[in-house]
Amino acid sequence: MADKREEKKKKKERTPGTFAQMKQVYQMTKKSDPNIGWILSLSALGTLLVFLLIGIALNNWITFLILGLGVAAIVVMLLLGRRAQTAAFAQIENQPGRSGAAMNSVRRGWIVEEQPVAANRNQDLVFRALGRPGIVLVTEGPHSRVNSLVNTEKKHLARVAPGVPVHVIETGHDEGQVELKDVVKTMNKLPKALTQQEMQVVSGRLSTLNTMRNPMNGLPKGVDPMRARPDRRAMRGR
């Protein structure tokens, strides 16, 4: 019993509290967004002022001031989450593996491959995810170069998972491409085509495909697809 209590105590000490987590997110955000302090302060003060004025008008300013404090705290947390998410994507913008990092911020309902399923010497990468909409390939690199990687991957998928929809999301800033911050939103907007049971079957087939090949084959030297891994808490906007 003493050992269990000691273990719980150590675990609690290792796990940062809510305020400590918010402090970490704030510090990370400030590196890319130096005005975040002013923005949060003005947002909180503006919210408090609105509630205070309403309270004065209704001759109940104390109650509305207390309500305003709670609402101001919520506004600050939501705003910090949004700004932190933007800052997190900005920090990985030019790093190899950024598309995979963006995919990993997706919430429940998806099975995301940690490593790229295709790559070339130009450091262009293709990452894969499986969800209710089917299989999603997220690319990293110019369309002219990643297109051949995508077509090859589609052929592999057609053999192990025929009939399963395959969606392609190209990341970037060119026409027809999706910015990193919008990757998860684009994935979640895809129409559902598979049931949970069908997802499990397809997942098993994809696992078989992975064992048939080394997903790291073709990666140029010096490219670490796991390098672009910012704070997931910030990526999800808390």
C-alpha positions, 0 to 999 in steps of 0.5 A: 500500500505504501509503495502504491501511494508513493507511486501515485505521489510521484506520478502526480508530481510529474504531471503538471497542473492546469495552470502549469500547462497553460503557462507552458502553452503561453510560453510556447505561443509567445515565441511566435506571437509576442503580442499574445500577452496584450491580446489576452489582457485586453480581451479579459478587460473588455469582457469584464467591462461589458459585464460591469456595464450591464451590472451597473445598468441593472443595479446589480454590478457585483453579481455581474462582475463575478460572472464577468470574471468567469466568462473572461477566464473562459475567453482567455483560455479559448483565445490562447488555445486558438493562438497557440494552435496557430503558433504551433503550426507556424513553428513546424511550417518548414520542417520535414514531417510537418504534415504528419504532425498536423494529422496527429492533432486529429481527435478520436475516430482516426487511425494515423500512421506515425511514419510516412508511407512513401518518400523520395530523395527530395524529402517529399512525404506521404502520410496515411490515416484511416477513418470513417471516410476511408483512407486519407493520404496527406502529402508534403511537397509540390504536386508535380513531385508527390503525384507519382508517390500518391499514384504508387500508394493508391496501387498498393491500397487497391490490392489490399483494400479494394473498394475503399475510398482513398482521399488525397490532401495536398498540404501547402499554400498553392492553389488546390492545396490545404494549409497545415492548420486546416488539415484536420478540419478537411479530414473531418469534413470528408463524407463517411463511407465505412462503419466501425467494423469495416474500419477494423477490417481495413486497418488489419489489411493496412497492417499487413501491407506495412509488414510487406514493406519498410515504410522508411524505404526511400527516406533521404538521409538526414530526414527524421519524420518524427522531428516535426512534433510540436506540443499536441496540446497546443495543436489541438487548441487545448 
